[in-house]
Amino acid sequence: MPEFLTLLPPTQALSELLAYIKVSPAAEEIPAENALGRVTARPVLAPHPLPSFTRSTVDGYALRAADTYGASDTLPAYLQLAGEVLMGAEPEFSLSRGQCALIHTGGMLPDGADAVVMIEHTQSAAAGEIEILRAAAGSENVLKVGEDVPLGEQVIKTGTRLRPAEIGGMMALGITRLWVARPPCVGLLSSGDEVVPPEADLKPGQVRDVNAYTLSALVQQAGGQPVRYGILPDQEDILYKSASRALQECDMVAISAGSSASTRDLTAQVINRLGKPGVLVHGVNVRPGKPTILAVCDGKAVIGLPGNPVSALVIAWLFIVPVIEACLGLADTRPRPSLPASLAINLPSQAGREDWVPVRLVEASGGYQAEPLFSKSNLIFSLARADGLVRIPADANGLAAGEKVEVVLF
């Protein structure tokens, strides 16, 4: 077919797609405790310093560091016990020269104290007198006001996907609500006269709809909201009507179609009727998933996926996930989770084409071995059995056994 005479590398194809998309993330305010995995739509600023008071990091005695200079096991310093710092309360006394106070982890340092000696380095000499068996440096075992976060600091920038650490940080600052990007809506269409719902009893020649559900899960994992529009026959007008509705109601559309030339043509024709500029890329230099269609219709991404489940899922991971991230305004550049491994066997490849190969990770001495899972692109359990994917660059003829590879986890 003429559209396959020039195949774009995946990175170039993605760049062309993203260049045409009009992104304006909508925002909503939600409870911070429910924000795990969401992407911030506004920066989060510290309403007060953290810690908000000078506090001890250990159980021990608060004191003036200068009163302990030269102290040791054989020549301890002797300090008078001025009292005990109660947890959750401000000390009602201050320390003068030669005094100390019993303090617990997290307790507020009394005025006059500038360090804490761990209780292990002390002992009671007499009633109201403490032996200090080790010299303390200024600020030792102490957290100062604002040492973690000063007042007004931007603690979380716009476009950050929130992890448990950020959730905990907001709770520490008393931030209970924040603005996040609304999940982009992704319309999912399955087409094919042979495709039936998962609950159907199969008749000869039929296959159950896998792609609508794997893609729904992937969209949710990436932070989007999937909307399934059902299974459509290989008829242009019916497919166009459903795709047009999906494009109107959603932020992007993915059409999973068969891999035959006729269904590829049908999908491209329908997409070109949806809006301008239409099809940008018809064929990507990658395996699995060469017959991928990338399009933008009136500012929204429309992606034509191969019908084979493995191809559809890999291509969705390569193209749909980055579009969702763009729609969310995701700005952080944390790398995808990956793991170094040693290739278990030779892995052949055709030069000039980028390959993504499912692998299983097996513990070996000093690390992991990556065992390729060879299968055809319509066998979904080849991915279910895999721990990740290994990329073979387009300029390579393959990878040799024992070669170090990076396994991208999914």
Number of C-alpha atoms within 10 A of each C-alpha: 6 7 11 14 9 12 17 19 16 19 13 11 20 19 11 17 22 19 10 17 19 15 15 11 17 15 17 12 14 14 12 21 15 11 21 14 15 24 27 27 24 16 17 18 18 21 15 16 18 20 18 18 17 22 24 27 18 19 18 21 28 34 31 25 18 15 18 22 14 13 17 15 13 8 12 20 20 22 21 18 20 18 18 18 21 14 13 9 9 14 17 11 14 15 21 14 13 16 22 31 25 21 28 23 14 18 25 24 29 22 17 16 22 24 23 30 29 22 16 11 16 19 14 13 12 10 8 12 16 22 21 28 23 21 19 23 16 15 16 17 21 23 21 18 17 16 14 11 20 18 14 12 15 14 14 18 16 19 21 23 25 17 13 11 10 17 18 14 16 20 14 13 17 13 18 14 15 19 21 28 24 20 24 24 22 27 26 26 24 25 22 20 14 18 22 21 14 12 8 12 10 14 9 6 8 14 17 14 23 21 25 24 14 16 23 19 15 19 24 17 12 21 23 25 21 23 18 17 16 14 21 19 15 19 15 14 12 13 21 19 12 17 25 18 14 22 22 14 14 18 24 26 30 25 25 28 25 24 19 11 10 10 20 21 15 18 25 19 15 21 28 18 15 22 18 15 15 22 24 18 25 24 22 26 22 24 19 22 26 22 27 26 24 26 30 28 22 16 19 25 26 30 28 27 32 30 29 21 25 26 27 28 25 23 26 24 17 14 23 28 19 16 25 24 19 19 25 29 22 20 15 12 7 8 7 9 11 15 15 15 23 22 24 20 15 14 17 13 20 15 14 14 22 22 23 21 23 26 25 20 21 14 10 11 6 8 12 18 25 31 22 21 15 11 14 13 20 15 13 19 11 18 22 12 12 19 17 23 24 20 16 23 18 17 12 15 15 17 18 14 15 14 15 16 19 17 25 19 15 13
